[in-house]
Amino acid sequence: MSPEEAVERLNIILSHLWMVRTFLKHAPEVEEDEVLLDVPRTLFDSIRAVEPARERGDHAEFLRRLKGKLPKLRRVAELLQREHARVSDHTNFKMAATSLEGAVKQMEDVFAQVKAPPSPPSEKATRSEPAALDSDQSGA
C-alpha cells in the first residue's frame, strides 16, 4: 500500500474515532470520571496532531506522527474496554469501546502494509560514486 493510500484509509478511521470521541466527551458518565476523560482527550490530541500534515498533503509526516500516537491510542482503547462498564453498561459504551479497539487494530494493519517511499540518495553517496566517462572524453 502506498503512503497516499495509507493516509486515505487512516483518515477514514480517524473520522470514526472522532465520533467516538464526541460521544464520550458529551456523555455525563464520562464527564464526571477523571480516568475515562483520558480517552476523548487522547483521541482529540492524536487526531489534531496529524491534521496539519494532512492539510499540506505531507503523507510522510502524517504517517510518522500518527504512528507515534499509536501506543497512546492502544492504551486508551484498552482503558475504555476495561473501564466502560464501571460507569455504564449501556450498549452505546460497549459499542464505543469495541469501535475504538477495532479502529486501533485497523490502524496497526494499515501501518503493517504501508510501503515506505524510497529514500533520496544521500549527498555523501552521490559524491563517492565514480563519474561515468562519456565516450567522447575517454581519449579513444
N, C-alpha and C positions, 0 to 999 in steps of 0.2 A: 504494500500500500504506500502510495506517495505521501509526502508531508502534506500536500494540499488536500488529499482525500482524508487523511487523518484529522486535520483541522476541521473539515466539514463534518465528519462524524462526531468528533468530540464536541463541537459547538451545539449539535442537536442534543447530546447527552447533557451538556451544561444547562440547556434550556429546561430540561426535565428537573434537574437539580434546583434550578431557580424556583420552580413551582413547589418543590418540597420545602425549600427554604421559606417561601411565602406562607405556606400553610403553617409551618412550625412557628414562624415569627409571630403570627397573629393568633395562635392557639393560647387561650388563657392558661391552660395547664403548663405550657412551656414558659410563658412569660413570668411565671412565679417559681420556676425551677432553675437555679443557677447552673446545675450540672448540664441539663439539656439545652440551655441557652447557648452553649458552646457549638451546638450543631448548626443552627442558622447563621451564627456569626462566622463560622469556618466556611460554610458554603458561600456566603457573601464575599468574604475575603478571597477565596480561591477563584471565583468567577470573575470578580472585578480585577484581579491581578493579571489576568490574561486578556482582558478587554482591549487595552491599548495596542497590543501586538496584533490582535485580530483585526482591529480597525485599520492598522497600517498595512495589513497583508503580510506581516512578518511571521511566516509559518515556523521557522526555526525557533524564534523567541517564544512564540505561543506554546509550542511543544515543550521547550525547555522549562518554562515557568510552570506549566500545568503538571508536568512530570514531577517537578519539585514539590507541588502541593499534594500529590497523590498519597503520601503517607498520612498526612493530616486528614484527608478525605476518608481514607480507610479507617482511621482511628474513630472519627465521628460516626461513620456508618456502623461500626461495631458498638459504639456507645449507645446509639439510638436503638439498635436491635436489642441490646441488653436491658436498657432502662425504660423504654417507652411504656411498658405495662405497669410500671410503678406509678406513673402519672395518669395513664388511661389505657384501658384495653379495647378502646373503640377501634373499629375497622380502619378509620382514617389514619390512626397512628401506626397500626400494623402495616398498612399499605405504604405509608411514608417510609417506614424502616426498610421494608422489602425493596421499594423503589431505589432508595439511596444505596443499599447494599448491591443491588443489581447494576446500578449505574457505575459504581466503582469497579465492579468486575468487568463491565463493558469497556471502561476506560483502560484497564490493565490489558485487555485483549487488543485494543487498538494500538497501544504502545508496543505490544509484542510483535505486531505486524508491520509497523511503520518502518520504512527503509530510510536510513539517514541519507541526506543528499551528499554527493561526492564532495570531499573537501578540496578547496583550491590548493594547488601545489604551493609549498612554502617558498619564500624568496630564496632561502639558502639552497633548497633542492634545485631550483631552476638555474642558479649561478654555478653549481658544481657540475652540471651536465656539460659534456663537451659539445661545442658548437659543431653542427653538421657542416661539412665542407661542400660548397657549391661546386659543381663540376668545372665551372669556369675559373675557380680560384685554386684548383688543385695543381696547377702548373703543368698539366699534361697537354 
